[in-house]
Amino acid sequence: MSLSNTQPHATQTAIQSPTWQIKLLYDSECPLCMREVNFLRKRDANRGLVEFVDIADENYNPAANSGVDFETAMGRIHAILPDGTIVKNVEVFRRVYEILGMGWVYAATKLPIVGSIVDRLYGIWADWRLALTGRPDLKTIIAQRQQKTECNTEGRCQL
């Protein structure tokens, strides 16, 4: 009997690891977010270092994104590392920019005083992001999404 028949093939036993280094969850309905995402996509240059996941897509799946649900992702920016670790807030930008070879942009935010100021400013921005971009508040967006989901799954939509 040949050894190749008794041992599993490498492709059967190897665990598929993602080719991306970070998965960025973003809101495609936010014009400022899209400006940033488009910039980052250009910097990624189809290398696949960053996987971009649109949380506004009706097929967004929290289970495929370490359990980060739509409401949580809408409140603050999140990213997922290949091992499933969730990163959020300014740390997302630090990581993405480092991966894309532009770590110097956010390097100063690693300093304790600068970092805490930037983190606070980001928190203010995140709290006001929807209003500043002319969108309804988060509660309204969640209700609209829920209504749309129910409509699509239960077939009760009227055209």
Backbone torsions as a table, in degrees:
resi	resn	phi	psi	omega
1	MET	NA	136.8	-178.3
2	SER	-79.6	145.6	178.0
3	LEU	-63.5	-31.7	-178.2
4	SER	-64.4	-22.7	178.8
5	ASN	-83.4	-20.3	-176.2
6	THR	-99.8	-17.3	179.8
7	GLN	-106.2	140.6	179.2
8	PRO	-64.5	149.3	176.8
9	HIS	-67.8	149.4	-179.9
10	ALA	-57.4	-36.7	-179.3
11	THR	-68.6	-24.4	179.1
12	GLN	-80.4	-31.4	-175.2
13	THR	-96.9	-21.7	-178.6
14	ALA	-71.3	134.5	176.3
15	ILE	-85.6	127.8	-179.6
16	GLN	-68.7	119.1	173.9
17	SER	-102.5	146.9	-177.0
18	PRO	-65.0	154.4	177.7
19	THR	-85.3	-19.1	179.2
20	TRP	-82.0	157.2	178.4
21	GLN	-101.6	-18.8	177.0
22	ILE	-156.1	143.3	178.5
23	LYS	-110.7	115.4	-177.0
24	LEU	-96.5	120.3	177.1
25	LEU	-90.8	124.1	-176.3
26	TYR	-136.3	162.7	-178.9
27	ASP	-106.1	104.8	-177.6
28	SER	-69.6	-10.4	179.0
29	GLU	-91.1	0.2	177.8
30	CYS	-99.9	114.9	-177.0
31	PRO	-61.7	-37.5	179.5
32	LEU	-71.1	-37.3	176.9
33	CYS	-62.6	-41.8	-179.1
34	MET	-66.7	-33.7	176.4
35	ARG	-61.3	-45.1	179.2
36	GLU	-65.8	-45.7	179.8
37	VAL	-60.8	-44.2	179.2
38	ASN	-62.4	-39.5	176.0
39	PHE	-62.1	-46.7	-178.8
40	LEU	-66.2	-36.8	176.5
41	ARG	-61.1	-41.9	178.0
42	LYS	-62.9	-41.2	179.6
43	ARG	-68.4	-32.3	177.0
44	ASP	-69.1	-31.0	174.5
45	ALA	50.8	44.9	178.3
46	ASN	60.8	21.3	176.8
47	ARG	-78.4	-18.6	179.5
48	GLY	76.6	19.6	178.4
49	LEU	-70.5	-33.3	179.5
50	VAL	-117.2	129.5	171.3
51	GLU	-99.5	124.8	-178.1
52	PHE	-97.3	123.5	-177.6
53	VAL	-121.4	119.1	-178.6
54	ASP	-84.0	111.0	-179.7
55	ILE	-72.4	-19.8	-180.0
56	ALA	-79.7	-13.4	178.2
57	ASP	-63.2	134.6	-178.5
58	GLU	-62.9	-17.6	178.5
59	ASN	-96.5	10.0	178.5
60	TYR	-55.9	132.3	-175.2
61	ASN	-121.4	106.3	178.9
62	PRO	-55.9	-36.8	-178.4
63	ALA	-61.3	-30.3	178.9
64	ALA	-82.9	-2.0	-176.3
65	ASN	-132.2	50.3	177.7
66	SER	53.4	29.3	175.7
67	GLY	80.2	7.3	179.7
68	VAL	-74.1	110.1	-178.7
69	ASP	-80.7	169.2	-176.3
70	PHE	-56.5	-48.7	-176.7
71	GLU	-61.6	-44.1	179.1
72	THR	-63.4	-44.7	-179.0
73	ALA	-66.1	-30.8	178.5
74	MET	-72.6	-27.0	-177.3
75	GLY	-74.5	-36.9	-178.7
76	ARG	-150.0	151.9	178.2
77	ILE	-69.5	140.5	-179.6
78	HIS	-131.5	154.1	172.3
79	ALA	-141.7	158.5	179.9
80	ILE	-122.3	134.6	175.5
81	LEU	-90.0	160.5	-177.7
82	PRO	-54.3	-27.7	179.7
83	ASP	-85.4	3.4	178.5
84	GLY	94.5	-4.9	178.7
85	THR	-62.7	136.2	178.5
86	ILE	-96.1	132.1	176.4
87	VAL	-118.6	143.6	179.7
88	LYS	-144.1	169.3	179.2
89	ASN	62.8	-147.3	-174.7
90	VAL	-62.1	-26.3	177.9
91	GLU	-58.0	-31.2	176.8
92	VAL	-59.9	-49.3	-178.8
93	PHE	-63.6	-42.5	177.6
94	ARG	-55.5	-49.3	-176.9
95	ARG	-65.9	-47.6	-177.8
96	VAL	-62.1	-45.6	-179.2
97	TYR	-65.0	-38.6	176.4
98	GLU	-62.6	-45.6	-179.5
99	ILE	-60.7	-36.2	-178.5
100	LEU	-87.5	8.0	176.1
101	GLY	80.6	18.9	179.6
102	MET	-122.7	33.4	-176.3
103	GLY	-58.0	-24.9	-179.6
104	TRP	-60.4	-27.0	-177.9
105	VAL	-61.6	-40.5	-177.6
106	TYR	-108.4	8.6	-176.4
107	ALA	-57.4	-40.9	-178.3
108	ALA	-63.6	-23.3	-178.7
109	THR	-73.8	-6.2	175.6
110	LYS	-81.7	-16.1	176.5
111	LEU	-73.2	136.2	-172.8
112	PRO	-52.3	-50.0	-176.3
113	ILE	-70.0	-48.7	179.6
114	VAL	-61.3	-44.4	-179.6
115	GLY	-59.0	-44.3	-178.5
116	SER	-68.0	-35.3	177.1
117	ILE	-65.8	-46.5	-179.4
118	VAL	-64.4	-40.4	178.2
119	ASP	-61.0	-41.8	178.7
120	ARG	-65.8	-42.5	178.4
121	LEU	-63.1	-40.1	177.5
122	TYR	-63.4	-40.9	178.3
123	GLY	-59.1	-41.2	177.4
124	ILE	-64.9	-46.7	178.6
125	TRP	-57.7	-48.4	-177.3
126	ALA	-60.7	-38.8	-180.0
127	ASP	-67.2	-31.0	-176.1
128	TRP	-105.6	-1.0	-174.5
129	ARG	-52.5	-48.1	-176.5
130	LEU	-64.1	-47.3	179.9
131	ALA	-64.4	-41.6	-178.6
132	LEU	-66.9	-23.0	178.5
133	THR	-102.3	13.6	174.1
134	GLY	73.9	27.8	-178.6
135	ARG	-109.1	161.6	176.7
136	PRO	-64.7	166.9	178.1
137	ASP	-69.5	167.1	-175.0
138	LEU	-60.6	-40.2	-179.7
139	LYS	-59.0	-42.6	179.4
140	THR	-67.2	-43.3	179.8
141	ILE	-62.2	-42.2	178.9
142	ILE	-62.5	-45.0	-179.8
143	ALA	-63.0	-42.2	178.8
144	GLN	-63.7	-42.3	179.6
145	ARG	-64.7	-43.0	178.8
146	GLN	-61.6	-44.1	179.9
147	GLN	-62.5	-42.9	179.2
148	LYS	-65.0	-41.7	179.0
149	THR	-62.6	-47.1	178.7
150	GLU	-61.5	-41.3	179.5
151	CYS	-61.1	-45.1	-177.9
152	ASN	-71.3	-36.9	-176.5
153	THR	-82.8	-29.3	-178.1
154	GLU	-99.3	-4.6	178.4
155	GLY	62.9	30.0	-178.5
156	ARG	-99.3	14.6	-178.3
157	CYS	-74.2	142.2	173.2
158	GLN	-112.9	130.3	-178.7
159	LEU	-84.4	NA	NA
